[in-house]
């Protein structure tokens, strides 16, 4: 999964954002499991950006809730 820009996040509706968050969390879990097994090597740089993307999407969901 590639990085998601804030511009893209702002264009998505709440339902799409929640599905993207779920998708990203499952990928993060998979990467963490690979890290625990010791098979992560090439993908170790994906953890931090993925966590940041999830945080950005959650922030946008909370902003949308406050606007209602």
C-alpha positions in Angstrom: 0.0 0.0 0.0 1.3 3.4 -0.9 1.3 6.6 1.2 -2.0 8.4 1.2 -1.9 12.2 0.9 -4.1 14.4 3.0 -5.7 15.8 -0.1 -6.9 12.3 -1.0 -8.1 11.7 2.6 -10.2 14.8 2.6 -12.0 13.7 -0.6 -13.1 10.4 0.9 -16.4 10.0 2.7 -16.6 8.5 6.2 -17.5 5.0 5.0 -14.6 4.8 2.6 -12.2 6.2 5.3 -13.3 3.5 7.8 -12.7 0.8 5.2 -9.3 2.2 4.4 -8.4 2.3 8.1 -9.5 -1.3 8.5 -7.4 -2.3 5.5 -4.3 -0.4 6.7 -4.7 -1.9 10.2 -4.7 -5.4 8.8 -1.6 -4.7 6.7 0.1 -3.2 9.8 -0.8 -6.3 11.8 0.7 -8.5 9.1 3.9 -6.5 9.0 4.2 -6.7 12.8 3.8 -10.4 12.7 6.5 -10.7 10.0 8.7 -8.5 12.2 8.2 -10.8 15.2 9.1 -13.8 13.0 12.2 -12.0 11.7 11.1 -12.1 8.0 10.4 -8.4 7.6 13.8 -7.1 6.4 12.9 -5.3 3.1 9.6 -4.0 4.4 10.7 -2.6 7.7 10.5 0.9 6.4 6.8 0.6 5.8 5.7 0.4 9.5 6.1 4.0 10.5 4.5 5.6 7.3 1.6 3.1 7.6 1.0 4.1 11.3 1.1 7.8 10.3 -1.4 7.2 7.5 -3.8 5.5 9.9 -3.5 8.4 12.3 -4.2 10.9 9.5 -7.3 9.0 8.5 -8.5 8.7 12.1 -8.0 12.5 12.5 -10.1 13.1 9.5 -12.9 10.8 10.7 -12.9 12.7 14.1 -13.0 16.1 12.2 -16.0 14.8 10.2 -17.8 13.8 13.4 -17.2 17.2 15.0 -18.6 19.0 11.9 -22.0 17.2 12.2 
